[in-house]
Structures are given as C-alpha cells and as structure tokens.
Amino acid sequence: MRLIIVSNRVALPDARKTFAGGLTVAVKAALRDRAGVWFGWSGEISEHPTATPRYLERGRVGYAVIDLSEADYQEYYNGFANRALWPVLHYRVDLQEYSRADQSGYMRVNSHFADQLDKIIEEDDVVWVHDYHLMPLARELRARGRTNPIGFFLHIPCAPPDILQTLPNHEEILGSLVHYDLVGFQTENDRDNFGRYLILQGARQGRGETYALDGRQTRLGAFPVGIETAVYARVARNAARSRFVREIVDSLNGQKLVFGVDRLDYSKGILHRLNAFDRFLELNPDWRQRVTFLQVTPKSREEIHEYAAIGDEVSTLIGKINGRFGEAAWTPVRYVNRSYSRTALAGVYRAADVALVTPLRDGMNLVAKEFVAAQDPEDPGVLILSQFAGAAAELDGALIINPHEVEAVAAAIKQALEMPRDERRERHAPMLAHLMDHDVENWSDSFLSALGETRQRPGLMEGLRAMFGVSA
Ligand code: F6P
C-alpha cells in the first residue's frame, strides 16, 4: 500500500528553489517514513506538455510531475484558484474576481490531473489530496472508477456558508468535496463552517461528523497541522550559531529584534503590523534606536493585481516609517523581498526577541509554531499572534491580538519587548510542550488513521447506508 499525495506544487528533492508556505513542510514530513508518490504540477509552463508525468525516485518516495500550459496556468492557478477561491475562503468576498473561463480552466486541469493520476494509482493505494486547487479531484477519480480511500485536507481557512455561497457555482466546486471519504480542516471553526454549508446544500448529518449529500457520504474533521518540533528546535539551536545569524545580530549593536516572515499576501496583515509598529514608535520615544523590525517577505503570485498592489503599499509604508523615525545610523524597519531556507530562518527566530504574526485570516500559520519551537526555553522570545490565525486556537501563551486594533498591537509590542524573563518562560513552556505532542507526524498519522476508519467500520457504513440510503 502506498500513500499518493497530490498537491498543486511538488517540492522536488533536488530543486534549488525553496517554496514558501506550510503545505510543502507538512507534506514532506508526511512522506518521510512512508512509501509513496507525490504528484502535482512541476512549476513549469510548456506549450507542449508531455503526455505522461515525469517521474523520479528517491528512496521509497516517487515524484511525478506534469507541466501546465499557459492557459492552464492563467485560468486554473492565477484565475480560479487564486482570484476566486483564495479570497472567498479567506473571507475577502470584495477581492473575488470570478470568471466562467477561469472556472472551466480549473475543472479542465482537475480532470487532467485525474487522467494522469489514473495511470499511477494502484488498487490498494491511499490517496491524499491537498488544498483548494484540487477540490473536484475526487469526483474526477470516482468518475474514472477509482474506489480507493481518498482524503482531502484544506490548508487554508474555510469561511462561513454565507461567504462560501458568494462563489458562483459553489455547489459544483465546494459541493464536490463530498466525493472524498474524509475532508480535513485546520480548526474546528473551519470544519463547522463547512458542515453548516453542507447542511444548507441539503446534506443530512449523521453521527461522528458524517454528512450525506447527492448519494455520497463524507466525514469532516479538524486536524491542526503541526511542524517537526523536535527537529526544528535542534536546527534552530545550531543555526543560531551560523555566520548568517551572527551577522544579523552583530548588525543590531545590542538592539532588540522584532521579526516577521510572510509571503507577500494581503491575507497576512503586513500593513496592519507596520501601522502598529509605527504607532509603537510614536508612543514610545524611549524605544527608538533600541529596536529593529526585520520583515522578510518573499514575493508571491505577482501576476495577480492585488498581490502587486500590496507589494507597492508595503514598500511605501515602510519608506514612510523609516523616513519619519529613522536616523542616519538607525533604520527602524528592514525589509527583504526574498525567501530564506527554513534553517536560516530558524536561527533568526531564535535570535529574535519578538515575532509579529498578524494575519487577517490564516489557515494555521506555521511561522508562529516554528518561532515557538526555535526559542531557547531558558530565555525565550515572545510571540504576538493574531486571533485570526488557526494557530491561535493552540498557542494560548502568545500575546493574542486583533490585527485591526492598531493601538492594541502597538501595546503588545511594548509588552513583549519589556516582558520579564519569568513570564516569557511561563508562557513559552506549555506552548512548546503542546507542539512536541502535536507535531506534524501526529497530524499525518491522525488524518490517515481517520481516513482508514472511514473504510474499516463496515457496521457504521451499513448503518449510514440504511439511515441515508446512500451508496458506499
Ligand atoms: O498554504 C496555502 C498555499 O496556497 C499552499 O498551497 C502553497 O504551497 C502556498 O500557499 C504558497 O502558494 P503558491 O503555491 O501559490 O506560491
């Protein structure tokens, strides 16, 4: 039995490019101790995509990738996935740009993925599909006669039903998730939002978060994604001694370091945190020249207007803050538009006094978890975390803020910078213990065993069949 992972992007083992985002981290870890195949887009655009996937193997894991055509890339990736689904699922109906052409491109690529996967899947394989790019994939595979257990995990938030229903033809896209045996979400809130959506679509709810709709039954669950906590803590310890981190620390001349790392995305609340840092400097003149805010922000989805626009706004605001408070020998905000390796970042997390994680909406936010894991438990830094990140449901030792309240975030920055060591330790220790217990291995194990259970309880299946009159 193999685990077939399917996601839009595949992190090929020899690739030099580091992909930003939690999905890659989680999937890599899920495949570490399993025999499997990771299938998806190669990241390449080609006018003549090959008829079969390119395949390479490393140990027990195979990587099968296909290219997309320019039309696929525009309609499926830039279009429907990132101009329609992404904003809607992040509660940003105002940014949704739906088009029928994009939706049909999205369906076409999902059907193409299914054709290619159909050549790879064996009868006893378990298939685990990841993220919003591939919602209709199970329906496509079922249409090709595939009866394997197929699970889906949504890495990003799931908005409440009123918002989901603003997506034109939502039934066809979101409703297709019932073709999975198990649909996983980051938090109970996300799961419940989707459960309520299914009920509004006419689904009947059974026991144990089971829903039946259109002759299909599916189970919903909350599986908060974790990190490789123990490994990450060790990596951070070593990375903190690297030349890269020492140079940063030396350049600070004893100042405190506030750190932020995010893809350049409107959902991340980068403008909100900058406004808060601006207010903090305004209200606390004694902190000027004693603290530096380092924001690392790899560019993302640059062909989409809103992403280019947020890039311009962030640069302009940073220029204003630096112009307003900066001195010839002190730059309040350092801004870097590139991605660093996870190892390099681990060292910076450990060196940082404060992490500012202020998304307006985020599925989980692994930066928050990585920051906690990277700290020296004897002298940890302080996490400032948005209540709208999935991670806030677990990391209650953080200073939890509403990013829309500038004054409160500014006050939290001051509180974090001035927090006594005892309090920092008291807040940090339980969070670290939680992350040790709920690491990424625990996440993939619990998802996969829940997926297995959907098939291994014939009594329950019979019961549901009798109750709902649904097909298995
Ligand atoms: O976590 C959400 C997500 O869309 C992942 O699917 C993806 O790996 C990451 O963000 C980065 O986005 P993109 O692949 O569009 O660069």
Boltz pocket constraint, residues with backbone or C-beta under 6 A from the ligand:
constraints:
  - pocket:
      binder: B
      contacts: [[A, 8], [A, 9], [A, 19], [A, 20], [A, 21], [A, 22], [A, 23], [A, 24], [A, 131], [A, 155], [A, 156], [A, 300], [A, 301]]
      max_distance: 6.0
